[in-house]
């Protein structure tokens, strides 16, 4: 049983890593909602695949830096959405037509998931955030 404890995943010990996983899964769900409702996506949409693989790496990766993979994936997907929006084919068409419920809701879900994933990812990969939270600053002796 001792061997199993040493191989526990990062997600078991980090609430921010768990939140990162949730954000990536929610973003993937939003993209799949859009895909299922007829929003223009490639035949095999890469976004949900990237998000789910990254979520699995963060959830089950045995190394401490697994959350970096999730953060990079969330930022990559977010930038892709922003670039597509600038090109006129991203979030704007879906958000400007609430009557197309699947595309509208899917886009909102995707954006919410990505915001959570990026925020949690930044916290998860920032060293010493948790260890400094309750520690008062030290002053020089003298």
C-alpha positions as CSV (number, residue, x, y, z in Angstrom):
1,X,0.0,0.0,0.0
2,X,2.9,2.3,0.6
3,X,3.8,2.2,-3.1
4,X,0.4,3.5,-4.0
5,X,0.7,6.4,-1.7
6,X,3.9,7.6,-3.3
7,X,2.2,7.6,-6.8
8,X,-0.8,9.6,-5.8
9,X,-1.7,12.1,-8.5
10,X,-1.3,15.9,-8.2
11,X,-5.1,16.3,-8.3
12,X,-5.4,14.4,-5.0
13,X,-3.5,17.0,-3.1
14,X,-4.3,20.3,-5.0
15,X,-7.7,21.9,-5.0
16,X,-6.6,24.3,-7.8
17,X,-5.5,21.3,-9.9
18,X,-9.0,19.8,-9.4
19,X,-10.5,23.1,-10.4
20,X,-8.3,23.2,-13.5
21,X,-9.6,19.7,-14.5
22,X,-13.2,20.8,-14.0
23,X,-12.6,23.9,-16.1
24,X,-11.1,21.9,-18.9
25,X,-13.9,19.3,-18.8
26,X,-16.6,22.1,-18.8
27,X,-14.9,23.8,-21.7
28,X,-14.8,20.5,-23.7
29,X,-18.5,20.0,-22.9
30,X,-19.3,23.5,-24.2
31,X,-17.5,22.8,-27.4
32,X,-19.3,19.4,-27.8
33,X,-22.6,21.2,-27.2
34,X,-21.8,23.6,-30.0
35,X,-20.7,20.7,-32.3
36,X,-23.8,18.7,-31.6
37,X,-26.0,21.8,-32.3
38,X,-24.5,22.3,-35.7
39,X,-22.0,25.1,-35.1
40,X,-19.2,24.9,-37.7
41,X,-16.4,22.7,-36.4
42,X,-14.1,20.3,-38.2
43,X,-15.4,16.7,-38.6
44,X,-13.2,15.7,-35.7
45,X,-13.1,18.8,-33.4
46,X,-9.6,19.2,-31.9
47,X,-10.6,21.5,-29.0
48,X,-12.5,19.0,-26.9
49,X,-9.8,16.3,-27.5
50,X,-7.1,18.7,-26.4
51,X,-9.0,19.8,-23.3
52,X,-9.9,16.2,-22.3
53,X,-6.4,14.9,-22.8
54,X,-5.0,17.8,-20.8
55,X,-7.5,17.2,-18.1
56,X,-6.5,13.6,-17.9
57,X,-2.8,14.5,-17.7
58,X,-3.5,16.9,-14.8
59,X,-5.8,14.4,-13.1
60,X,-3.6,11.4,-13.4
61,X,-0.1,12.7,-14.1
62,X,2.2,11.6,-11.3
63,X,4.6,14.5,-11.6
64,X,4.2,17.8,-9.8
65,X,4.1,20.0,-12.9
66,X,1.2,18.2,-14.6
67,X,-1.0,21.4,-14.1
68,X,1.3,23.2,-16.6
69,X,-0.1,20.9,-19.3
70,X,-3.6,22.0,-18.4
71,X,-2.8,25.7,-18.3
72,X,-1.0,25.5,-21.7
73,X,-4.0,23.7,-23.2
74,X,-6.5,26.2,-21.7
75,X,-4.5,29.2,-23.0
76,X,-4.0,27.6,-26.4
77,X,-7.8,26.9,-26.8
78,X,-8.6,30.4,-25.5
79,X,-6.2,32.1,-28.0
80,X,-7.7,30.0,-30.8
81,X,-11.2,31.2,-29.9
82,X,-10.0,34.8,-29.8
83,X,-8.2,34.5,-33.1
84,X,-11.2,32.9,-34.7
85,X,-13.4,35.6,-33.3
86,X,-11.1,38.3,-34.8
87,X,-11.4,36.5,-38.1
88,X,-15.2,36.6,-37.8
89,X,-15.8,32.9,-37.1
90,X,-15.3,32.5,-33.4
91,X,-17.5,33.3,-30.4
92,X,-19.3,36.3,-31.8
93,X,-21.7,34.6,-34.2
94,X,-22.9,32.2,-31.5
95,X,-23.1,34.8,-28.8
96,X,-25.0,37.2,-31.0
97,X,-27.8,34.7,-31.7
98,X,-29.3,33.6,-28.4
99,X,-32.1,32.0,-30.5
100,X,-29.7,29.3,-31.6
101,X,-29.7,27.9,-28.1
102,X,-27.1,25.1,-28.6
103,X,-24.5,27.4,-30.1
104,X,-25.2,30.2,-27.6
105,X,-25.3,28.0,-24.5
106,X,-22.3,25.9,-25.7
107,X,-20.2,29.0,-26.2
108,X,-21.1,30.4,-22.8
109,X,-20.2,27.0,-21.2
110,X,-17.0,26.9,-23.1
111,X,-15.9,30.4,-22.2
112,X,-16.8,29.8,-18.5
113,X,-14.8,26.6,-18.5
114,X,-11.8,28.2,-20.1
115,X,-11.9,31.2,-17.6
116,X,-12.0,28.8,-14.7
117,X,-9.2,26.6,-16.2
118,X,-6.9,29.5,-17.0
119,X,-7.4,31.1,-13.5
120,X,-7.0,27.8,-11.7
121,X,-4.1,26.9,-13.9
122,X,-2.2,30.1,-13.1
123,X,-2.7,29.5,-9.4
124,X,-1.8,25.8,-9.7
125,X,1.5,26.4,-11.4
126,X,2.6,29.5,-9.4
127,X,5.1,28.3,-6.9
128,X,4.5,29.0,-3.2
129,X,1.1,30.6,-3.6
130,X,-0.5,28.3,-1.0
131,X,2.5,28.2,1.3
132,X,2.6,32.0,1.6
133,X,-1.1,32.6,2.1
134,X,-1.1,32.2,5.9
135,X,2.5,33.1,6.6
136,X,3.1,36.7,7.8
137,X,6.1,38.5,6.2
138,X,9.3,38.3,8.1
139,X,11.1,41.4,9.1
140,X,14.9,41.7,9.3
141,X,16.4,41.4,12.8
142,X,17.9,44.5,14.2
